Amino acid sequence: MVKIGTIQGVIMTPLKIINMPDGNILHSIKKDDHGFLGFGECYFSYVNYEAIKGWKRHKKMTLNLTVPFGEIKFVIYDDRKESISNGLFQEVILSPSNYHRLTIPPQCWFGFQGLNKNGNLLLNVADIVHDPKEVDRKTINEFDFDWSK
């Protein structure tokens, strides 16, 4: 049975959308925000409708994720032995209508799925530069999680 809860170290930060007649401004992160540990790199990832990307675990990187377009379901799994949330999954859906920054600490597994038929875009502001040696990967079926819900 999958246990759902809040994972230690995961932060949900509400963000501002400033409505402008010629196009909205969507905030993401400032250097004095909780969860910002420094700048390593920033990138966008496009997620096709119903596509699932995962599972990944960064050994050192902290992710700061926002979804300025579309709707993306993030699933985080905690298998850190010392964590009070060990064995829990946490689900978060981000979109412009639920505009938050999701901060995922190192050592947590995560995956994500595009939910909008018109496309889905995420922004990650990471605290270190990507290094393929600090990432672990598993196939989508290696954790007992039902993505169809």
C-alpha positions as CSV (number, residue, x, y, z in Angstrom):
1,M,0.0,0.0,0.0
2,V,1.3,3.4,-1.0
3,K,1.6,5.9,2.0
4,I,1.0,9.5,1.1
5,G,2.2,12.3,3.3
6,T,4.5,15.3,3.6
7,I,8.2,14.7,3.0
8,Q,10.8,16.2,5.3
9,G,12.6,19.0,3.6
10,V,10.1,19.5,0.7
11,I,8.9,23.1,0.6
12,M,5.9,24.5,-1.1
13,T,6.2,28.3,-1.5
14,P,3.2,30.3,-2.9
15,L,4.3,32.7,-5.7
16,K,2.9,35.9,-7.1
17,I,1.4,36.3,-10.5
18,I,1.1,40.0,-11.4
19,N,-1.7,40.4,-13.9
20,M,-0.8,42.9,-16.6
21,P,-3.0,43.9,-19.6
22,D,-0.2,43.1,-22.1
23,G,0.9,39.8,-20.4
24,N,1.3,38.5,-16.8
25,I,4.5,38.4,-14.8
26,L,5.1,35.1,-12.9
27,H,7.6,35.2,-10.1
28,S,9.9,32.2,-9.5
29,I,12.7,32.8,-7.0
30,K,14.8,35.5,-5.3
31,K,18.1,35.1,-3.6
32,D,16.7,35.7,-0.2
33,D,13.8,33.1,-0.5
34,H,13.6,30.1,1.8
35,G,14.9,27.1,-0.2
36,F,17.3,29.1,-2.3
37,L,20.8,27.8,-1.5
38,G,22.7,29.4,-4.4
39,F,22.7,29.4,-8.1
40,G,24.1,26.6,-10.2
41,E,22.0,26.6,-13.3
42,C,18.5,27.2,-14.6
43,Y,16.6,25.2,-17.2
44,F,13.2,24.6,-18.7
45,S,11.8,21.1,-19.3
46,Y,8.9,20.5,-21.7
47,V,6.6,17.6,-20.6
48,N,4.2,16.1,-23.2
49,Y,0.7,15.3,-22.2
50,E,0.5,12.1,-20.1
51,A,4.3,11.6,-20.5
52,I,6.0,10.6,-17.2
53,K,9.6,11.5,-16.5
54,G,11.2,9.7,-13.6
55,W,12.5,8.4,-11.4
56,K,15.5,10.5,-10.5
57,R,17.4,11.3,-7.3
58,H,20.0,14.0,-7.0
59,K,22.7,13.3,-4.5
60,K,23.7,16.9,-3.9
61,M,21.3,19.2,-6.0
62,T,18.4,21.0,-4.5
63,L,15.7,21.7,-7.1
64,N,13.4,24.7,-7.2
65,L,10.5,23.9,-9.6
66,T,7.8,26.1,-11.0
67,V,5.2,25.5,-13.7
68,P,4.5,28.7,-15.7
69,F,2.5,26.9,-18.4
70,G,0.4,23.8,-18.3
71,E,-0.2,21.5,-15.3
72,I,2.4,19.0,-14.0
73,K,2.0,16.3,-11.3
74,F,5.1,15.8,-9.2
75,V,5.6,12.7,-7.1
76,I,8.4,12.6,-4.5
77,Y,9.4,9.4,-2.7
78,D,11.5,9.4,0.5
79,D,13.8,6.4,1.1
80,R,16.3,8.3,3.3
81,K,16.9,6.1,6.3
82,E,17.3,9.0,8.7
83,S,14.2,10.8,7.5
84,I,11.0,11.0,9.6
85,S,9.1,10.7,6.3
86,N,10.9,7.5,5.2
87,G,8.7,5.4,3.0
88,L,6.2,8.2,2.1
89,F,5.2,9.5,-1.3
90,Q,4.1,13.1,-1.7
91,E,2.1,14.3,-4.7
92,V,2.0,18.0,-5.8
93,I,0.2,19.4,-8.8
94,L,1.6,22.7,-10.0
95,S,0.1,25.1,-12.6
96,P,-0.6,28.8,-13.1
97,S,-3.8,28.3,-11.1
98,N,-1.8,26.6,-8.3
99,Y,1.3,28.7,-8.7
100,H,3.9,27.6,-6.1
101,R,7.6,26.8,-6.1
102,L,8.3,23.2,-5.2
103,T,11.7,22.8,-3.5
104,I,13.0,19.2,-3.5
105,P,16.0,18.5,-1.3
106,P,18.9,16.1,-2.3
107,Q,18.4,12.4,-1.8
108,C,14.7,12.3,-2.6
109,W,13.4,10.4,-5.6
110,F,11.0,12.3,-7.9
111,G,9.1,12.0,-11.1
112,F,6.6,14.1,-12.9
113,Q,3.8,13.8,-15.5
114,G,2.3,16.3,-17.9
115,L,-1.4,16.8,-17.4
116,N,-2.3,19.5,-19.9
117,K,-3.2,18.5,-23.5
118,N,-1.8,21.8,-24.7
119,G,1.6,21.2,-23.2
120,N,3.5,21.6,-19.9
121,L,6.6,23.6,-19.0
122,L,8.6,23.5,-15.9
123,L,11.4,25.7,-14.7
124,N,14.1,24.4,-12.4
125,V,16.5,26.8,-10.6
126,A,19.1,24.5,-9.2
127,D,21.8,25.3,-6.6
128,I,24.6,23.4,-8.5
129,V,25.5,22.8,-12.1
130,H,24.1,19.4,-13.4
131,D,26.6,16.6,-13.1
132,P,25.5,13.2,-14.4
133,K,27.6,11.5,-11.8
134,E,25.4,12.9,-9.0
135,V,22.1,11.6,-10.3
136,D,20.6,8.2,-9.7
137,R,17.9,6.9,-12.0
138,K,15.2,4.1,-11.8
139,T,12.6,3.1,-14.3
140,I,9.1,4.3,-13.8
141,N,8.0,0.8,-12.6
142,E,10.6,0.4,-9.9
143,F,8.5,2.1,-7.2
144,D,4.9,0.9,-6.5
145,F,3.1,4.1,-7.5
146,D,0.0,4.3,-9.7
147,W,0.4,7.3,-12.0
148,S,-3.0,6.8,-13.6
149,K,-4.8,8.4,-10.6
